[in-house]
Amino acid sequence: MAPSTELTAKTDSLIRYVQPLIGTAKMGHTFPGATVPFGAVQLSPDTDTIPYAVGGKYNPEVYRYCAGYQYDDPTIVGFSHTHFSGTGHSDLGDFLVMPTTGPLQLNPGTAAAPHSGFRSAYQHANEAAEANYYRVKLDDHGILAELTTSTRTGMHRYTFPEQAEAHIILDLMHGIYNYDGKTVWTVVRVLNDSTVTGYRQTNGWARTRTVYFALSFSKPFKSYGSKDFEETQVYRGFWRKFDQTDNFPDLAGRKLRMHFDFDVAPGEQVLMKLALSPVSMTNALANMEAEIPHWDFDRTKREGQDLWERELGRIQATLPAEEDYVNFYTAMYHAALMPTVYMDVNGQYRGLDYEVHTAAGFTNYTSLSLWDTFRAFHPYLNIVNPSRNADIVASMMAHYEQSALGMLPIWSHYANDNWCMSGYHSVSVIADAIIKGVYRGDANAALDACVATASQRRYEGIGEYIDRGFIPDEANATSVSNTLEYAYDDWCIAQLAKYLGRQEVYDRFMKRSENWRNVYDPAIGFMRPRHADGTFRKNFDVLETHGQGFIEGNTWNYSLYVPHNPEGLMAIMGGQKRLARYLDSLFTMHLPDRFFANTEDITREGIIGNYVHGNEPAHHVAYLYNLAGQPWKTQERVRMILKNQYHNGPDGLGGNDDCGQMSAWYLFSSLGFYPVSPGSDEYWLGSPLVERATIRLENGKTFSVEAVNQGDDNVYVRQVLLNGKPLKGYKLKHADIMNGGTLQFTMASKR
């Protein structure tokens, strides 16, 4: 039964609607474990140890484990402290911990032979996931495992079933997207009978990543030991004078697992804290002491859940049904998992230059999946959490200043750039933040960084793009999508230059922003790969998503990717009627499975017709019916996507959540408007799902959305009033939101 009155944080809990298990099955790639908003620790179960490569070749099965957990798996390997949310590639999984009883085992075993290792069977009936809390019973050991966190520290509580010798295993080999040689080096120092410090270096998606830790137990361990699983080397040095497997306090190696041994009474609880630092073991200890100086697990859980209540309370919504509350507030939850804090309590962090820096006047963040999140996630923050987005932009500028290549981040990742995906979408996030009055730093310096990034000729075809106005097919496998994305980013640079009065930069980049025209083939009415001699590729399939010049999409979707000049696109396509027919076909045609068989992150659930909502490039296209003169179809399509692509339950997402982008689309569209072209101060109107929602703005004002006569069948908008006056043109200005007031939709069952 749906709640009958509007919720407030004082009278009802919003976190009760959060279901972290949503998206943990199939392709959602979310994790169910404990974390606080934007926390540096994501303490979550991992359900297998699938290797990245088998027989020297990529193992496609590993893709299911981008977040470490797959809902359908029957066993849990342990609980690691770092995870991405919703990504389509992966890393992390640092410092896996597993409590066990019985004979000591230091191998995780396999899914086919679970009893050959320390992993354990579990049942979903004995599993619970909440905001900042995860609980599961480990059937093979009879142990109740509970997890919670602060920003930089994970806290474990293990309840043992009977008097026994218990072990807590620390697996320093474990990782997500693991392969032999990924762990470069690991160091462990046992300081006393309850405190351990160390670090691990990896070479993965982030090429040079070092994470430090400090670990403390609530009870002294009676003994401890280790095993190095690395093959014996010819050179062994003289550390071999010691037996390093038994109670040895100074360990180093590439493939280490440790065990800590306890005698426990029936029902006894052993607690553990593990803090992270990007800088040092000393800082990790300081982070632990500053954030969780006690052993009160329930207090830590409560304090973290209070942070979630405040985060979710930024929007107070009334929705038609219980399942809508779950989808809405879980989307807000998923949109506050990444990026993550990347600095210690003293402000220190390790930069791209491998040096230690102190963040002055801002919180430093990492894990910026900008190809995904520039579209709706960062515009969402510019409304509901602008101070945080200002800090994210400051973090991007620090990245630029430390970069040996003189570039803004493409995909920022633990003092690295992993260079994933295409475009240089930092410039979109920066332009949008400055134009909307969010960024507090030097705007002209930010524009200079944008120009420098867009001028880096040796990065993925930029030189060819500058010289020819497009990237030739033979020069790049994703030549068309790169050209389209660069053109949009160039428009963002132009808008920022215009805002700052930099005319020469504006003129240059406005000209570049029209380069999308150079890959449009009027003979077929689609974007198409073009050779260096100017001719279009002959062998070309408009439905295929693989090997056709695009990344994560086909030309049916990408031919609409001109968000900065949709009017120009409509004109070159043949006008309003032609655009409307194109959109109709996109949403209603059937895309046979073979056309996305090679695209591992998309399944049938993420597709409506040939519209691929499970990938981001077409997230704006439902709103283009407004431009085509058929706004009622925008309203139909938006409400259809909301109902079709977002559900309660583990398989509730139609594709990767992609660091909050899928969730941000849901939130904007539920509120009735969407940022079709970030870098502009306009939002395009759709059809709200909410009955009422109030955004508590940081400036002290509130902005409310009301849907009069809301209902499942009432998807059409008869009238829109802004503060009691008719709003024309199906667009809303950013200033209209930030000035506070009420946007009122009158809904109907017929257009």
Beta strands, then each sheet from edge to edge (+ up, - down):
strand 1: 44-46
strand 2: 53-54
strand 3: 57-58
strand 4: 75-76
strand 5: 78-80
strand 6: 96-101
strand 7: 120-121
strand 8: 127-130
strand 9: 133-138
strand 10: 143-149
strand 11: 153-159
strand 12: 164-171
strand 13: 183-190
strand 14: 195-202
strand 15: 209-217
strand 16: 223-228
strand 17: 250-253
strand 18: 256-264
strand 19: 269-277
strand 20: 315-318
strand 21: 340-341
strand 22: 348-350
strand 23: 356-358
strand 24: 365-366
strand 25: 368-369
strand 26: 411-412
strand 27: 520-521
strand 28: 526-527
strand 29: 607-608
strand 30: 611-612
strand 31: 673-674
strand 32: 682-685
strand 33: 692-696
strand 34: 702-708
strand 35: 716-722
strand 36: 725-726
strand 37: 731-733
strand 38: 741-748
sheet 1: 1+ 5-
sheet 2: 2+ 3-
sheet 3: 4+ 7-
sheet 4: 6+ 12- 18+ 16-
sheet 5: 8+ 9- 10+ 11- 19+ 15- 14+ 13- 17+
sheet 6: 20+ 33- 34+ 38+ 35- 36+
sheet 7: 21+ 24-
sheet 8: 22+ 23-
sheet 9: 25+ 26-
sheet 10: 27+ 28-
sheet 11: 29+ 30-
sheet 12: 31+ 32- 37+
end
